[in-house]
Amino acid sequence: MKAIVTISRPQVLLTGLFLIACTSQQPVTEDFTGAISAANDRFMETFASGDGAALAELYTEDGRLLPPGNEPVSGQEAIGEFWQAVIDGGVAQVRLMIDEVNGAGDWVYELSRYAMYDATGATVGEGKYIVIWRRTAEGWRLHRDIWN
């Protein structure tokens, strides 16, 4: 008589993840903080210039913004229009403060905080964000950008 073994979906998933972890090579550890800090400096400088289209060039071609209370914004052109509307709405400067950066290969995530200021220097917004960065031939580009 054959015994019937029942395996639950979570058991299959955990087993698969375990097998992948055991067979994949560990990536070389790289400190990405300096590179992402430099990329954030470019973002802050570009934002202060008031050029939404130039900000969009800091994103991958298929980049996406996930702003709170709005639909996702996809692609460089739409991202440029979004940021230009923010700038035109009175935000003159943004400050990005890194809390955590980690990743491997061509992908990095950043967990950080931001503050936004008007032309007088008054704070008009602050919060936290996560960015998924992608290394491209042109350097590190924002690929997914979500904040609250």
BELJO-V33551 format. One record per backbone hydrogen bond with DSSP energy under -0.5 kcal/mol. CO is the residue of the C=O (numbers start at 1). NH is the residue of the N-H. If there is no record, write none. Layout:
# BELJO-V33551
co nh
CO NH
CO NH
This chain:
# BELJO-V33551
co nh
3 5
5 7
8 12
9 13
10 14
11 15
12 16
13 17
14 18
15 19
16 20
17 21
18 22
19 23
20 24
30 32
32 36
33 37
34 38
35 39
36 40
37 41
38 42
39 43
40 44
41 45
42 46
43 47
44 48
45 49
46 50
46 51
47 50
50 52
51 55
52 56
53 57
55 58
56 59
58 142
60 63
61 76
63 75
64 145
65 73
66 147
67 70
72 74
73 65
75 79
76 80
77 81
78 82
79 83
80 84
81 85
82 86
83 87
84 88
85 89
86 91
87 90
90 92
93 117
95 115
96 98
97 113
100 111
102 109
104 107
106 135
107 104
108 133
109 102
110 112
110 131
111 99
111 100
112 129
113 97
114 127
115 95
116 124
116 125
117 92
117 93
118 121
122 118
125 116
127 114
128 148
129 112
130 146
131 110
131 133
132 143
132 144
133 108
134 141
136 139
139 136
141 134
142 60
143 64
144 132
145 66
146 130
